[in-house]
Amino acid sequence: MADLLPRLRRLAEELEEEIGWAPEPTGASELVLEEIDRARRPHVHERRVVSSGVVVAPTTDPGTWGPGTQLEILRGPLISTDPEGMRLFADGLSSWLVRAADGQPDEWMVFDRPSGSERDLVVIAEVLGATVVQRHPAGVVRVVDGRGVARWDGLGWHHEPPVAGWIDAIVTGDTPGDVSVVRALLEFAVHDLGARGIGALLIYRPDGEPGPPVEARLPSPPPLNVLRPTALAPLRHALGQIDGAAVFDAEGVLRDLGVRLVPSPEAEAEVDGLHGMRHTSARRYSYDDPTATVIVVSEDGPVTVLRNGEQLGASAP
């Protein structure tokens, strides 16, 4: 770290002090710090702060990128002789600058659909074996690699450790239903909802039989499948506007939205409260519907998982 420019050295020290994010001892570490510094000091045009996105030092076979991310990816060398000029075209949603750390030429890539959510970035970083640095249009800077997600909100850093280990502890061999659906719901809860401060209650019902009594307050929603990346943006948008639970069937298809949970007298008598009203309602519902997996997303980010009246686990606060 001694060889870094003073500004980048201060940035590295800030990351390590606030969230323990020490630069990795690789040739890409300086590139990553450069891109984080750029993202925090963005280009401003006519009082508008632009978004940006850079993929640093991908290490996997490019032939695996499309299938792994479920995206159609157009790749090509930088057309401009000035690499900095190509930043004008990298919005961090559909188009990205790709920087190599091994002396290979930089390039750019374009996706067939916007893929700028935190969950998208986690998938991209994992499949490409890279570090992803994004300045989101909302102003948040995200850095994603194998250590998880680091977010800068303009005031300080927050670290979301990789959810894979936490999910593995919850999703075991005796998990009722389709494990891939439970994983997808948990990743969606952490990276799409919790990261945006969207409070929500998600219920996965692997049993096709009628469940406990609930109060449906909205018309039947479109059959969005949580296993399909294209379904996540409209689902996230809807959940940010309503109260109540979203109920998914055994295949991960949304069946009800804005549902009010009605605990049985037995659940009210036997199950203690948990945190606030949303968590208590979810815990008592899970007691009444013991094979269901109930996921509660707090507005301040943490995600809690419940089943059969018990808390299975919670993400990092």
N, C-alpha and C positions, 0 to 999 in steps of 0.2 A: 504493500500500500504506500510505501515511502516514495515510489516513483510517480505517483499520481499527481496531477495538477492540484494546487491547494484547494480549489473549489470542490473538486471531485473527492479529495481526501476528507474534507469536512462533511460531505454528503455521506461517504462511507461510514464515518464515525457516528453521524446522526442515526443512520439505519441500525448500526450495531447497538448503540446506546438505547434507542427507543424500543426496538422489537427484536434485537439479537440477530439481525440479518447481516451477517458478515459477508463481504465479497468472497466468492468461491475462488480458490487458487487455480484459475484457468485463464487462458488467453482472452476469453470473452468478458472477464470481469470489468475491465476498463470500458469496453463498449457498452455494457449494461449501465454502468454509472453515467456515462455520457448521455445515454438515451433517457435515463431517469431525470438527469439535470435538464435536458431539453424539454421534457414533458412538464416539468415544474416551472419552466420559464418559456411559456409558449409564444408563438407568433400571434400578434394581435393586428387585425386589419379592420379599419373603420369601427373600432371599439368592439369588434367581435373576436372572441378568443376561439381559435380553431381546435378541433380534435386532431388526434394523431395516433399512429400505431406502427410499431416496429417489432419484428421478430428477429431476435439476436441469436446467431450461431446454431441453426438447426443441425441436428446430428443424425437423424434417421433417413431412411431411403425415401426420396420424394415420391416414389411410386406408391407408398403407403399413405400418403397424406390425404388424398381424396376419400378413399374408403374409410380411413380411421376417423375423419372429422365429419363424414357424411356431407361433404361440400364438393361442388365442382370448382376446381381451382385452376385459374389461368395464370401461368408463370412466364416470366420473361426477363431478359437482361435489362438493365437500366437503359432507357432510350436516350436520355440526355447524357451529354458528356460530363455534366455537373451533377454528382449524386445528390447534392443538397437541393437541386431543383426538383428532383423526384419526390421530395417530401410534400410538395404542394398537392400531390395526388394520393397520398396515404392518409385516409381518414380514420383508420383504426376501427372501422366497422366492416366495410366491404373490401377495402383496398389497404395493402400493407407494404411497407418497405422491409426487405429482408437483408440483414447485414451478416456477412461471414467473418469469422475470426481467424481463418487459416490461410489468409492471402487470396482466397477465391473471390471473384467479382461479386459485388452486391447485386441484388435483383429486386423485383417487385412482384406481388401476386394479388389477384383479384378473386373474390369469392362470388358465387352465384346468388348469394343473399347476405344481408347484413348479419354479422356474427360478432357482435361487440359486447354481449353480456358477460358477466363474470364467469358463468358456467362455460360459455363458448371459449373464453380465454384459457380456462383450465384444460379443456379438451385439446385446444390447439397446441398449448405448451407441451402437453403429455405426448400427443401423437408425433409432433415434430421434434421432440427432444430438445426444446429451445427455451429461451427466456423471452417472454412477451412483455412489452412495455407499452401501455396505452394511456393516452389522455382522453377520457370519455367526454362527450359533449356536455355532460353535466358538470365537468370540472374535476372529477376524481381522477387521480393518477393511480394506475394499477400496475404492479409488477408480479408476474406469475412464473414460477418455475417449480421444480420438484419439491421445494420447501413449502409450497402453499402460495397464498396470495398476500401481498403487502399492498395496503391502500393508503394513499395520502389524500386527506380531505381539505387541504389548505392550511390546516392548523397542526396536524401531527399524523403519525403513522399508526396503523392498526395491522396486526398480522393474523390471518386466518390460516391455521395449520392445515395440511392436507387432510381432506375429510375421509380418504380411503381407509386409514387405520381405524378411525372412529366408526365408520360404517361397518367395517369388518367385525367389530366387537358387538354390533347390534344385529346385523344380518347374519344369522347362523344357519346351520343345517335344519333346525327345527322351526325356522321362520315360516308362518303360514303364508301360502300363496306363492307368487312368482317373485323370486329374489331380485331379478332385474328390475321389476317395477318398483320395489321398495327402495332399491339403490337410486333409481332415477328420481323418485320423489324426494329422497333425502338430499341429493345433489341440487335439485331444483330449489328446495327449501333454503339451503345454505347460500348458494351462489346467486340465485335469481331473486329470492324474496328477502332473506336476511340481509344480504349485501346492500339492498336498496331501502331497508327500513320498512318493508311491507309486512305488517302483521297478518298472520293467516292461520287457518286450521285445516289440515289435510287429513282425510280419512281414506285408508285403503282397505276395502272389504273383499277378501279373497273368497268368501262364502257367498254364493249366489242366492241364498235364501233371504227372505225379508229380514231386515235388521230391526233394531229397537225403534220405538216410535220417535219420529222427528217432525219438525214443522218446516215444510218446504215453502219458502216465501218468494221464490223466483221461478219463472218458466224454465222448462228443461233446457240446459245449455247445449251447444254443439258438442259432438262426441270427440273432443280433443284427446289425443293419446299422449301421455307423458313420455313415452318412449320415442316419440318423433320430435326431433329438434324444432321443426317448423311450428309445432303446437305450443311451444313454451312462451313465446312472446305474447300471443293473444291471451293465454292463460294468466300470465303475470300481469298484464294490463287490466284484466277483469278483476283479479284478486285485490289489486290496489284501489278498487272503487267500492268494495262491498264489505259487509260484515257477514258472519256466519261461516259454516264449514263448506268445503268442497269435497265431494264424495266420489271416489274412483272405484271401478269394478276390478275384477280379478285380472283383466288384461291391461289395466292402467288407463282405461277410458273414463273421462269425466262424465258422471251421470247426474249429479245434482250440485247446485251452487247456491250459496247464501242460506244454507240450512241452519235452522235453530235446533240445537240439541236439547232433548227433554230427558233428564235423568229419571230413572225409576226411583220409587221410595226406598228400595233396598240400597241402591247406589248412594243416595243422599245420606242414608244412615251409616253405611259401612265404609265409605271412602272419604277420607279427609280432604280438605281443600289443598290446593297447590298453587303458590304464587297468587296470581290474580284470577279474575273471573274466567278468562279464556282457558287457562290451564286447568282450573278446577272443573269446568264443563267438559273439557277433553278427557280428563282422567276418569270422571264418572261415566262418560260414554264408553270408554274403553272397558270399564268393568261390565257394562251391560252387553257389550259386543266383543267378547274375549278373544276372538281370532283376528279382529281388526288391528291394524297398525295405525296409530293416531300420531300425527306430527304437528307440533305447535311451533309457530314462528313468532317470536317477540318482535315488537317494533324496533327495539334496539339491537336486534341481530341474532341472539342465541336461539338455537333450535332444540326442542325437547321431544323425545320419542317415548310414547306410552303404549302399553298393551296390558290387557286384563287388569286394569286398575293400578298398574305399577309403572314407575318410570324406568325405562331401559337405559337411557343415557341422554346426554346433552352436549351440544357443541361448545367450543370455547367461547366465553363471554367476550 
